[in-house]
Structures are given as structure tokens and as C-alpha cells.
Amino acid sequence: QKEVEQDPGPLSVPEGAIVSLNCTYSNSAFQYFMWYRQYSRKGPELLMYTYSSGNKEDGRFTAQVDKSSKYISLFIRDSQPSDSATYLCAMEGTGRRALTFGSGTRLQVQP
Amino acid sequence: EPEVTQTPSHQVTQMGQEVILRCVPISNHLYFYWYRQILGQKVEFLVSFYNNEISEKSEIFDDQFSVERPDGSNFTLKIRSTKLEDSAMYFCASRQLGTEAFFGQGTRLTVV
């Protein structure tokens, strides 16, 4: 079983739709969770960082963490064509300094 | 806004040659990392560096690789005797303790 599982997509939605992106993980030691956006051949750009179960909102983005189910989500409201990118979940455990990434979900927002 | 800077953006090298990838982390950050991403695959951790020494490394980071912080601003990854399978995007990242990691734009390494 992979440590972090993420549906690779591609996920295609119309402009203005609500997008839901998800990751599951198997390692209970993971305590910190991040979502990154990556455009083709560019570096990961941090979107959200959270360390507790529950929701965290920032503009059109909401990150959700459910540690009991080992499941995290990123919601994008009012999606725009400029949101078209690959979305990476990443996580790390207490005391460990390295991130473990999911494989990324490719999102396409159609105008 | 502070950012992690990587040079060069693209490096082509012949198999067996040595390459040095350079990074300037965000100035007040203390933890530095190298990750790599083979085309079409996920981002993989290589090594972390803190207080002038390696704090953690993955099984990918074998004797072929080394890291150095030669001065107060640069952080380098050296790959000795490159192989075809070393072709990938290499990302540098930096962070403060307990905060999120910020990534550079990457160096695309092509080994021919």
C-alpha cells in the first residue's frame, strides 16, 4: 500500500464549478498536511498548510483534514481556467522534516 | 515576496559528467531540501540539511549525490558521474521549523 494515494485524474470541470480533490494516507504519523499547485515544468506552489482535523479556508480554497479516516481534501470554489494545473497533496510527521507527496491530480477547468 | 531561487533552469550534461545544481533559499530559513521529480512521476524527497549537516536522506540519495552550503546564501546539490536515469526536475525547498516549505522553480536536468 502506498503511503499517500491520490487520484491522478485528469479531472475536467466547467468554469465556475466547485472542485473536490482528495488524498488518503496510511501512515498515522502524518500530522501536517499541505496542498501545492504545480504548473507544467514549474515548482510546486503552496496553497494551503494545516495540521489539525477540520477545515481551513483561504479565499476560494478550503482544506479539510479528517485524521480519523486518514483523508484530506481541497475544495476550490468558483473554479477558473487559470486553476488548470496539477494539484499535489503533501504530508509529514512530527519530528520528520521531509514531505511525502501524492502523485498529483491534473485539473482542467474549461471556459 | 521572498522566494527560493534555483540556477540553472535547464542543464544538459553527458552521461558520466558531474553537475552542480544551485539554490538560494529564503534568507531567514534554516531547513533546506532537495527533491526530484522524474517526468510524469511524483515529487520525491532526496535530502534535508540543517545546521550545516544532512539531517535526513532517502534511499535515492546514494554516494553519487552530495550537498553543500558553501557560504551563507547558497545551497548546492552535486551529482557525480550522472546516469541517464538522473534526468529529472530537481527542486530546492526551504522552511523555518514548524512552517510550510517553499519550493524553487526547479532545474531541469537532462542527461544524454
Interface residues (C-beta under 8 A of the other chain):
Chain A: M34 Y36 R41 K42 G43 P44 E45 L46 Y49 L88 A90 R96 R97 A98 L99 T100 F101 G102 S103 G104
Chain B: V4 Q6 Y31 Y33 Y35 Q41 K42 V43 E44 F45 S48 Y50 S55 E56 S58 M89 F91 T99 E100 A101 F102 F103 G104 Q105 G106 R108
